Amino acid sequence: MDNDKHPFMTNLAVTWGLCAAGLIFVIPVIALRVKEHTDALQEVTVPGRAEEIAAVEQEVANASVSEKHT
């Protein structure tokens, strides 16, 4: 558009129009795909990750138990 010497307001209007169109397409994707929470075991992507998650959960449980005793 700059090469064709369009006015700056046209460039601005096209830019905002594309931004609004992008939002129209992204809102359903966010509404349908983004979840409120994820289960830790759904995030297992590599071998050994499940054991690592279990170890961290065990440490958190142990820490909360030791806090209750103090």
PDB file of N, CA, C and O in Angstrom:
ATOM      1  N   MET A   1       0.823  -1.187   0.000  1.00  0.00           N
ATOM      2  CA  MET A   1       0.000   0.000   0.000  1.00  0.00           C
ATOM      3  C   MET A   1       0.869   1.254   0.000  1.00  0.00           C
ATOM      4  O   MET A   1       0.509   2.270  -0.593  1.00  0.00           O
ATOM      5  N   ASP A   2       1.986   1.172   0.653  1.00  0.00           N
ATOM      6  CA  ASP A   2       2.866   2.336   0.694  1.00  0.00           C
ATOM      7  C   ASP A   2       3.449   2.622  -0.690  1.00  0.00           C
ATOM      8  O   ASP A   2       3.673   3.775  -1.058  1.00  0.00           O
ATOM      9  N   ASN A   3       3.689   1.561  -1.444  1.00  0.00           N
ATOM     10  CA  ASN A   3       4.231   1.714  -2.786  1.00  0.00           C
ATOM     11  C   ASN A   3       3.219   2.382  -3.719  1.00  0.00           C
ATOM     12  O   ASN A   3       3.602   3.080  -4.657  1.00  0.00           O
ATOM     13  N   ASP A   4       1.923   2.164  -3.458  1.00  0.00           N
ATOM     14  CA  ASP A   4       0.878   2.758  -4.300  1.00  0.00           C
ATOM     15  C   ASP A   4       0.470   4.145  -3.830  1.00  0.00           C
ATOM     16  O   ASP A   4      -0.442   4.746  -4.398  1.00  0.00           O
ATOM     17  N   LYS A   5       1.129   4.659  -2.803  1.00  0.00           N
ATOM     18  CA  LYS A   5       0.892   6.000  -2.265  1.00  0.00           C
ATOM     19  C   LYS A   5      -0.536   6.197  -1.757  1.00  0.00           C
ATOM     20  O   LYS A   5      -1.158   7.228  -2.012  1.00  0.00           O
ATOM     21  N   HIS A   6      -1.051   5.191  -1.030  1.00  0.00           N
ATOM     22  CA  HIS A   6      -2.351   5.340  -0.382  1.00  0.00           C
ATOM     23  C   HIS A   6      -2.215   6.267   0.817  1.00  0.00           C
ATOM     24  O   HIS A   6      -1.131   6.371   1.390  1.00  0.00           O
ATOM     25  N   PRO A   7      -3.293   6.945   1.208  1.00  0.00           N
ATOM     26  CA  PRO A   7      -3.213   7.821   2.390  1.00  0.00           C
ATOM     27  C   PRO A   7      -2.928   7.017   3.665  1.00  0.00           C
ATOM     28  O   PRO A   7      -3.229   5.827   3.753  1.00  0.00           O
ATOM     29  N   PHE A   8      -2.344   7.698   4.635  1.00  0.00           N
ATOM     30  CA  PHE A   8      -2.013   7.049   5.895  1.00  0.00           C
ATOM     31  C   PHE A   8      -3.259   6.538   6.609  1.00  0.00           C
ATOM     32  O   PHE A   8      -3.203   5.505   7.277  1.00  0.00           O
ATOM     33  N   MET A   9      -4.376   7.239   6.481  1.00  0.00           N
ATOM     34  CA  MET A   9      -5.620   6.798   7.126  1.00  0.00           C
ATOM     35  C   MET A   9      -6.093   5.470   6.533  1.00  0.00           C
ATOM     36  O   MET A   9      -6.680   4.655   7.245  1.00  0.00           O
ATOM     37  N   THR A  10      -5.853   5.245   5.264  1.00  0.00           N
ATOM     38  CA  THR A  10      -6.206   3.961   4.653  1.00  0.00           C
ATOM     39  C   THR A  10      -5.350   2.853   5.236  1.00  0.00           C
ATOM     40  O   THR A  10      -5.846   1.770   5.548  1.00  0.00           O
ATOM     41  N   ASN A  11      -4.059   3.129   5.379  1.00  0.00           N
ATOM     42  CA  ASN A  11      -3.173   2.145   6.003  1.00  0.00           C
ATOM     43  C   ASN A  11      -3.634   1.832   7.422  1.00  0.00           C
ATOM     44  O   ASN A  11      -3.658   0.670   7.828  1.00  0.00           O
ATOM     45  N   LEU A  12      -3.997   2.862   8.170  1.00  0.00           N
ATOM     46  CA  LEU A  12      -4.461   2.677   9.537  1.00  0.00           C
ATOM     47  C   LEU A  12      -5.752   1.864   9.566  1.00  0.00           C
ATOM     48  O   LEU A  12      -5.896   0.960  10.389  1.00  0.00           O
ATOM     49  N   ALA A  13      -6.687   2.178   8.678  1.00  0.00           N
ATOM     50  CA  ALA A  13      -7.965   1.465   8.649  1.00  0.00           C
ATOM     51  C   ALA A  13      -7.774  -0.006   8.278  1.00  0.00           C
ATOM     52  O   ALA A  13      -8.416  -0.879   8.862  1.00  0.00           O
ATOM     53  N   VAL A  14      -6.907  -0.283   7.321  1.00  0.00           N
ATOM     54  CA  VAL A  14      -6.651  -1.666   6.924  1.00  0.00           C
ATOM     55  C   VAL A  14      -5.987  -2.429   8.064  1.00  0.00           C
ATOM     56  O   VAL A  14      -6.324  -3.587   8.308  1.00  0.00           O
ATOM     57  N   THR A  15      -5.065  -1.807   8.751  1.00  0.00           N
ATOM     58  CA  THR A  15      -4.381  -2.455   9.864  1.00  0.00           C
ATOM     59  C   THR A  15      -5.355  -2.798  10.974  1.00  0.00           C
ATOM     60  O   THR A  15      -5.338  -3.917  11.486  1.00  0.00           O
ATOM     61  N   TRP A  16      -6.208  -1.851  11.358  1.00  0.00           N
ATOM     62  CA  TRP A  16      -7.197  -2.106  12.409  1.00  0.00           C
ATOM     63  C   TRP A  16      -8.228  -3.131  11.947  1.00  0.00           C
ATOM     64  O   TRP A  16      -8.689  -3.944  12.748  1.00  0.00           O
ATOM     65  N   GLY A  17      -8.594  -3.104  10.671  1.00  0.00           N
ATOM     66  CA  GLY A  17      -9.531  -4.098  10.148  1.00  0.00           C
ATOM     67  C   GLY A  17      -8.965  -5.506  10.231  1.00  0.00           C
ATOM     68  O   GLY A  17      -9.673  -6.442  10.602  1.00  0.00           O
ATOM     69  N   LEU A  18      -7.699  -5.660   9.892  1.00  0.00           N
ATOM     70  CA  LEU A  18      -7.066  -6.976   9.991  1.00  0.00           C
ATOM     71  C   LEU A  18      -6.953  -7.422  11.445  1.00  0.00           C
ATOM     72  O   LEU A  18      -7.109  -8.604  11.751  1.00  0.00           O
ATOM     73  N   CYS A  19      -6.686  -6.485  12.329  1.00  0.00           N
ATOM     74  CA  CYS A  19      -6.616  -6.810  13.752  1.00  0.00           C
ATOM     75  C   CYS A  19      -7.984  -7.284  14.253  1.00  0.00           C
ATOM     76  O   CYS A  19      -8.068  -8.280  14.971  1.00  0.00           O
ATOM     77  N   ALA A  20      -9.043  -6.580  13.883  1.00  0.00           N
ATOM     78  CA  ALA A  20     -10.400  -6.973  14.297  1.00  0.00           C
ATOM     79  C   ALA A  20     -10.783  -8.323  13.704  1.00  0.00           C
ATOM     80  O   ALA A  20     -11.399  -9.142  14.386  1.00  0.00           O
ATOM     81  N   ALA A  21     -10.429  -8.565  12.454  1.00  0.00           N
ATOM     82  CA  ALA A  21     -10.722  -9.856  11.829  1.00  0.00           C
ATOM     83  C   ALA A  21      -9.975 -10.977  12.537  1.00  0.00           C
ATOM     84  O   ALA A  21     -10.515 -12.067  12.723  1.00  0.00           O
ATOM     85  N   GLY A  22      -8.750 -10.714  12.927  1.00  0.00           N
ATOM     86  CA  GLY A  22      -7.981 -11.713  13.671  1.00  0.00           C
ATOM     87  C   GLY A  22      -8.633 -12.044  14.998  1.00  0.00           C
ATOM     88  O   GLY A  22      -8.668 -13.206  15.403  1.00  0.00           O
ATOM     89  N   LEU A  23      -9.152 -11.029  15.679  1.00  0.00           N
ATOM     90  CA  LEU A  23      -9.833 -11.272  16.946  1.00  0.00           C
ATOM     91  C   LEU A  23     -11.100 -12.097  16.749  1.00  0.00           C
ATOM     92  O   LEU A  23     -11.433 -12.941  17.582  1.00  0.00           O
ATOM     93  N   ILE A  24     -11.797 -11.856  15.662  1.00  0.00           N
ATOM     94  CA  ILE A  24     -13.015 -12.624  15.388  1.00  0.00           C
ATOM     95  C   ILE A  24     -12.682 -14.106  15.232  1.00  0.00           C
ATOM     96  O   ILE A  24     -13.455 -14.966  15.656  1.00  0.00           O
ATOM     97  N   PHE A  25     -11.532 -14.404  14.624  1.00  0.00           N
ATOM     98  CA  PHE A  25     -11.149 -15.798  14.440  1.00  0.00           C
ATOM     99  C   PHE A  25     -10.539 -16.419  15.696  1.00  0.00           C
ATOM    100  O   PHE A  25     -10.668 -17.625  15.906  1.00  0.00           O
ATOM    101  N   VAL A  26      -9.888 -15.631  16.520  1.00  0.00           N
ATOM    102  CA  VAL A  26      -9.197 -16.199  17.674  1.00  0.00           C
ATOM    103  C   VAL A  26     -10.136 -16.425  18.858  1.00  0.00           C
ATOM    104  O   VAL A  26      -9.878 -17.317  19.665  1.00  0.00           O
ATOM    105  N   ILE A  27     -11.196 -15.664  18.991  1.00  0.00           N
ATOM    106  CA  ILE A  27     -12.096 -15.803  20.134  1.00  0.00           C
ATOM    107  C   ILE A  27     -12.718 -17.200  20.209  1.00  0.00           C
ATOM    108  O   ILE A  27     -12.716 -17.784  21.292  1.00  0.00           O
ATOM    109  N   PRO A  28     -13.252 -17.773  19.118  1.00  0.00           N
ATOM    110  CA  PRO A  28     -13.775 -19.142  19.226  1.00  0.00           C
ATOM    111  C   PRO A  28     -12.691 -20.174  19.543  1.00  0.00           C
ATOM    112  O   PRO A  28     -12.952 -21.148  20.248  1.00  0.00           O
ATOM    113  N   VAL A  29     -11.503 -19.971  19.038  1.00  0.00           N
ATOM    114  CA  VAL A  29     -10.423 -20.910  19.321  1.00  0.00           C
ATOM    115  C   VAL A  29     -10.110 -20.889  20.815  1.00  0.00           C
ATOM    116  O   VAL A  29      -9.951 -21.942  21.433  1.00  0.00           O
ATOM    117  N   ILE A  30     -10.024 -19.709  21.385  1.00  0.00           N
ATOM    118  CA  ILE A  30      -9.749 -19.604  22.820  1.00  0.00           C
ATOM    119  C   ILE A  30     -10.896 -20.210  23.616  1.00  0.00           C
ATOM    120  O   ILE A  30     -10.663 -20.947  24.574  1.00  0.00           O
ATOM    121  N   ALA A  31     -12.130 -19.907  23.228  1.00  0.00           N
ATOM    122  CA  ALA A  31     -13.289 -20.392  23.981  1.00  0.00           C
ATOM    123  C   ALA A  31     -13.401 -21.912  23.935  1.00  0.00           C
ATOM    124  O   ALA A  31     -13.824 -22.525  24.915  1.00  0.00           O
ATOM    125  N   LEU A  32     -13.035 -22.525  22.828  1.00  0.00           N
ATOM    126  CA  LEU A  32     -13.211 -23.967  22.678  1.00  0.00           C
ATOM    127  C   LEU A  32     -11.992 -24.785  23.096  1.00  0.00           C
ATOM    128  O   LEU A  32     -12.139 -25.952  23.459  1.00  0.00           O
ATOM    129  N   ARG A  33     -10.815 -24.215  23.054  1.00  0.00           N
ATOM    130  CA  ARG A  33      -9.602 -24.994  23.300  1.00  0.00           C
ATOM    131  C   ARG A  33      -8.912 -24.734  24.625  1.00  0.00           C
ATOM    132  O   ARG A  33      -8.280 -25.641  25.167  1.00  0.00           O
ATOM    133  N   VAL A  34      -9.009 -23.535  25.163  1.00  0.00           N
ATOM    134  CA  VAL A  34      -8.313 -23.216  26.405  1.00  0.00           C
ATOM    135  C   VAL A  34      -9.147 -23.726  27.572  1.00  0.00           C
ATOM    136  O   VAL A  34     -10.344 -23.455  27.665  1.00  0.00           O
ATOM    137  N   LYS A  35      -8.493 -24.469  28.461  1.00  0.00           N
ATOM    138  CA  LYS A  35      -9.169 -25.051  29.610  1.00  0.00           C
ATOM    139  C   LYS A  35      -8.835 -24.258  30.863  1.00  0.00           C
ATOM    140  O   LYS A  35      -7.853 -23.517  30.903  1.00  0.00           O
ATOM    141  N   GLU A  36      -9.663 -24.422  31.879  1.00  0.00           N
ATOM    142  CA  GLU A  36      -9.431 -23.749  33.143  1.00  0.00           C
ATOM    143  C   GLU A  36      -8.222 -24.326  33.872  1.00  0.00           C
ATOM    144  O   GLU A  36      -7.514 -23.605  34.576  1.00  0.00           O
ATOM    145  N   HIS A  37      -7.987 -25.622  33.704  1.00  0.00           N
ATOM    146  CA  HIS A  37      -6.858 -26.260  34.370  1.00  0.00           C
ATOM    147  C   HIS A  37      -6.432 -27.469  33.553  1.00  0.00           C
ATOM    148  O   HIS A  37      -7.159 -27.927  32.671  1.00  0.00           O
ATOM    149  N   THR A  38      -5.261 -27.971  33.855  1.00  0.00           N
ATOM    150  CA  THR A  38      -4.783 -29.184  33.211  1.00  0.00           C
ATOM    151  C   THR A  38      -4.415 -30.189  34.287  1.00  0.00           C
ATOM    152  O   THR A  38      -3.989 -29.824  35.383  1.00  0.00           O
ATOM    153  N   ASP A  39      -4.585 -31.435  33.960  1.00  0.00           N
ATOM    154  CA  ASP A  39      -4.170 -32.504  34.850  1.00  0.00           C
ATOM    155  C   ASP A  39      -2.679 -32.729  34.625  1.00  0.00           C
ATOM    156  O   ASP A  39      -2.219 -32.780  33.484  1.00  0.00           O
ATOM    157  N   ALA A  40      -1.946 -32.859  35.682  1.00  0.00           N
ATOM    158  CA  ALA A  40      -0.489 -32.994  35.548  1.00  0.00           C
ATOM    159  C   ALA A  40      -0.105 -34.191  34.698  1.00  0.00           C
ATOM    160  O   ALA A  40       0.890 -34.143  33.974  1.00  0.00           O
ATOM    161  N   LEU A  41      -0.879 -35.260  34.776  1.00  0.00           N
ATOM    162  CA  LEU A  41      -0.526 -36.449  33.994  1.00  0.00           C
ATOM    163  C   LEU A  41      -0.835 -36.288  32.509  1.00  0.00           C
ATOM    164  O   LEU A  41      -0.344 -37.068  31.694  1.00  0.00           O
ATOM    165  N   GLN A  42      -1.637 -35.295  32.145  1.00  0.00           N
ATOM    166  CA  GLN A  42      -1.873 -35.025  30.727  1.00  0.00           C
ATOM    167  C   GLN A  42      -0.661 -34.357  30.093  1.00  0.00           C
ATOM    168  O   GLN A  42      -0.537 -34.331  28.868  1.00  0.00           O
ATOM    169  N   GLU A  43       0.221 -33.825  30.902  1.00  0.00           N
ATOM    170  CA  GLU A  43       1.382 -33.120  30.393  1.00  0.00           C
ATOM    171  C   GLU A  43       2.600 -34.021  30.232  1.00  0.00           C
ATOM    172  O   GLU A  43       3.705 -33.527  30.009  1.00  0.00           O
ATOM    173  N   VAL A  44       2.419 -35.312  30.339  1.00  0.00           N
ATOM    174  CA  VAL A  44       3.526 -36.246  30.179  1.00  0.00           C
ATOM    175  C   VAL A  44       3.929 -36.243  28.709  1.00  0.00           C
ATOM    176  O   VAL A  44       3.152 -36.643  27.842  1.00  0.00           O
ATOM    177  N   THR A  45       5.139 -35.794  28.439  1.00  0.00           N
ATOM    178  CA  THR A  45       5.590 -35.692  27.054  1.00  0.00           C
ATOM    179  C   THR A  45       6.849 -36.497  26.782  1.00  0.00           C
ATOM    180  O   THR A  45       7.149 -36.807  25.629  1.00  0.00           O
ATOM    181  N   VAL A  46       7.588 -36.836  27.827  1.00  0.00           N
ATOM    182  CA  VAL A  46       8.824 -37.589  27.642  1.00  0.00           C
ATOM    183  C   VAL A  46       8.864 -38.736  28.637  1.00  0.00           C
ATOM    184  O   VAL A  46       8.227 -38.658  29.687  1.00  0.00           O
ATOM    185  N   PRO A  47       9.597 -39.799  28.329  1.00  0.00           N
ATOM    186  CA  PRO A  47       9.715 -40.897  29.282  1.00  0.00           C
ATOM    187  C   PRO A  47      10.316 -40.406  30.597  1.00  0.00           C
ATOM    188  O   PRO A  47      11.275 -39.634  30.602  1.00  0.00           O
ATOM    189  N   GLY A  48       9.747 -40.857  31.702  1.00  0.00           N
ATOM    190  CA  GLY A  48      10.241 -40.474  32.999  1.00  0.00           C
ATOM    191  C   GLY A  48       9.550 -39.259  33.586  1.00  0.00           C
ATOM    192  O   GLY A  48       9.736 -38.947  34.762  1.00  0.00           O
ATOM    193  N   ARG A  49       8.759 -38.573  32.787  1.00  0.00           N
ATOM    194  CA  ARG A  49       8.088 -37.359  33.258  1.00  0.00           C
ATOM    195  C   ARG A  49       7.040 -37.699  34.328  1.00  0.00           C
ATOM    196  O   ARG A  49       6.872 -36.940  35.282  1.00  0.00           O
ATOM    197  N   ALA A  50       6.348 -38.807  34.185  1.00  0.00           N
ATOM    198  CA  ALA A  50       5.332 -39.188  35.166  1.00  0.00           C
ATOM    199  C   ALA A  50       5.970 -39.417  36.536  1.00  0.00           C
ATOM    200  O   ALA A  50       5.404 -39.031  37.559  1.00  0.00           O
ATOM    201  N   GLU A  51       7.143 -40.045  36.556  1.00  0.00           N
ATOM    202  CA  GLU A  51       7.835 -40.280  37.818  1.00  0.00           C
ATOM    203  C   GLU A  51       8.298 -38.960  38.433  1.00  0.00           C
ATOM    204  O   GLU A  51       8.252 -38.787  39.651  1.00  0.00           O
ATOM    205  N   GLU A  52       8.739 -38.040  37.592  1.00  0.00           N
ATOM    206  CA  GLU A  52       9.176 -36.730  38.076  1.00  0.00           C
ATOM    207  C   GLU A  52       7.995 -35.968  38.696  1.00  0.00           C
ATOM    208  O   GLU A  52       8.138 -35.342  39.746  1.00  0.00           O
ATOM    209  N   ILE A  53       6.844 -36.026  38.048  1.00  0.00           N
ATOM    210  CA  ILE A  53       5.642 -35.360  38.572  1.00  0.00           C
ATOM    211  C   ILE A  53       5.246 -35.984  39.901  1.00  0.00           C
ATOM    212  O   ILE A  53       4.907 -35.268  40.843  1.00  0.00           O
ATOM    213  N   ALA A  54       5.285 -37.310  39.988  1.00  0.00           N
ATOM    214  CA  ALA A  54       4.921 -37.995  41.233  1.00  0.00           C
ATOM    215  C   ALA A  54       5.878 -37.623  42.358  1.00  0.00           C
ATOM    216  O   ALA A  54       5.450 -37.453  43.500  1.00  0.00           O
ATOM    217  N   ALA A  55       7.163 -37.493  42.053  1.00  0.00           N
ATOM    218  CA  ALA A  55       8.137 -37.129  43.074  1.00  0.00           C
ATOM    219  C   ALA A  55       7.888 -35.715  43.592  1.00  0.00           C
ATOM    220  O   ALA A  55       7.985 -35.471  44.794  1.00  0.00           O
ATOM    221  N   VAL A  56       7.575 -34.803  42.717  1.00  0.00           N
ATOM    222  CA  VAL A  56       7.286 -33.426  43.129  1.00  0.00           C
ATOM    223  C   VAL A  56       6.024 -33.383  43.976  1.00  0.00           C
ATOM    224  O   VAL A  56       5.985 -32.694  44.996  1.00  0.00           O
ATOM    225  N   GLU A  57       4.994 -34.109  43.566  1.00  0.00           N
ATOM    226  CA  GLU A  57       3.765 -34.146  44.356  1.00  0.00           C
ATOM    227  C   GLU A  57       4.017 -34.738  45.734  1.00  0.00           C
ATOM    228  O   GLU A  57       3.424 -34.292  46.716  1.00  0.00           O
ATOM    229  N   GLN A  58       4.889 -35.736  45.821  1.00  0.00           N
ATOM    230  CA  GLN A  58       5.239 -36.337  47.110  1.00  0.00           C
ATOM    231  C   GLN A  58       5.973 -35.327  47.993  1.00  0.00           C
ATOM    232  O   GLN A  58       5.713 -35.246  49.193  1.00  0.00           O
ATOM    233  N   GLU A  59       6.881 -34.564  47.407  1.00  0.00           N
ATOM    234  CA  GLU A  59       7.603 -33.545  48.171  1.00  0.00           C
ATOM    235  C   GLU A  59       6.646 -32.473  48.687  1.00  0.00           C
ATOM    236  O   GLU A  59       6.782 -32.015  49.822  1.00  0.00           O
ATOM    237  N   VAL A  60       5.691 -32.075  47.871  1.00  0.00           N
ATOM    238  CA  VAL A  60       4.715 -31.070  48.290  1.00  0.00           C
ATOM    239  C   VAL A  60       3.866 -31.616  49.428  1.00  0.00           C
ATOM    240  O   VAL A  60       3.588 -30.907  50.395  1.00  0.00           O
ATOM    241  N   ALA A  61       3.455 -32.870  49.315  1.00  0.00           N
ATOM    242  CA  ALA A  61       2.659 -33.486  50.377  1.00  0.00           C
ATOM    243  C   ALA A  61       3.471 -33.575  51.668  1.00  0.00           C
ATOM    244  O   ALA A  61       2.942 -33.291  52.743  1.00  0.00           O
ATOM    245  N   ASN A  62       4.727 -33.960  51.584  1.00  0.00           N
ATOM    246  CA  ASN A  62       5.583 -34.039  52.769  1.00  0.00           C
ATOM    247  C   ASN A  62       5.788 -32.663  53.396  1.00  0.00           C
ATOM    248  O   ASN A  62       5.805 -32.540  54.620  1.00  0.00           O
ATOM    249  N   ALA A  63       5.942 -31.648  52.589  1.00  0.00           N
ATOM    250  CA  ALA A  63       6.129 -30.298  53.101  1.00  0.00           C
ATOM    251  C   ALA A  63       4.878 -29.813  53.817  1.00  0.00           C
ATOM    252  O   ALA A  63       4.974 -29.165  54.860  1.00  0.00           O
ATOM    253  N   SER A  64       3.709 -30.118  53.272  1.00  0.00           N
ATOM    254  CA  SER A  64       2.482 -29.670  53.926  1.00  0.00           C
ATOM    255  C   SER A  64       2.256 -30.414  55.239  1.00  0.00           C
ATOM    256  O   SER A  64       1.709 -29.843  56.183  1.00  0.00           O
ATOM    257  N   VAL A  65       2.667 -31.678  55.312  1.00  0.00           N
ATOM    258  CA  VAL A  65       2.543 -32.429  56.552  1.00  0.00           C
ATOM    259  C   VAL A  65       3.496 -31.875  57.604  1.00  0.00           C
ATOM    260  O   VAL A  65       3.121 -31.752  58.770  1.00  0.00           O
ATOM    261  N   SER A  66       4.717 -31.541  57.211  1.00  0.00           N
ATOM    262  CA  SER A  66       5.678 -31.027  58.182  1.00  0.00           C
ATOM    263  C   SER A  66       5.274 -29.624  58.654  1.00  0.00           C
ATOM    264  O   SER A  66       5.575 -29.259  59.790  1.00  0.00           O
ATOM    265  N   GLU A  67       4.612 -28.844  57.826  1.00  0.00           N
ATOM    266  CA  GLU A  67       4.135 -27.522  58.237  1.00  0.00           C
ATOM    267  C   GLU A  67       3.017 -27.647  59.272  1.00  0.00           C
ATOM    268  O   GLU A  67       2.902 -26.810  60.167  1.00  0.00           O
ATOM    269  N   LYS A  68       2.201 -28.680  59.152  1.00  0.00           N
ATOM    270  CA  LYS A  68       1.108 -28.867  60.095  1.00  0.00           C
ATOM    271  C   LYS A  68       1.619 -29.242  61.479  1.00  0.00           C
ATOM    272  O   LYS A  68       0.980 -28.928  62.483  1.00  0.00           O
ATOM    273  N   HIS A  69       2.780 -29.919  61.541  1.00  0.00           N
ATOM    274  CA  HIS A  69       3.331 -30.353  62.811  1.00  0.00           C
ATOM    275  C   HIS A  69       4.122 -29.253  63.525  1.00  0.00           C
ATOM    276  O   HIS A  69       4.444 -29.393  64.705  1.00  0.00           O
ATOM    277  N   THR A  70       4.431 -28.184  62.836  1.00  0.00           N
ATOM    278  CA  THR A  70       5.205 -27.112  63.487  1.00  0.00           C
ATOM    279  C   THR A  70       4.338 -25.997  63.963  1.00  0.00           C
ATOM    280  O   THR A  70       4.838 -25.025  64.529  1.00  0.00           O
TER     281      THR A  70
END
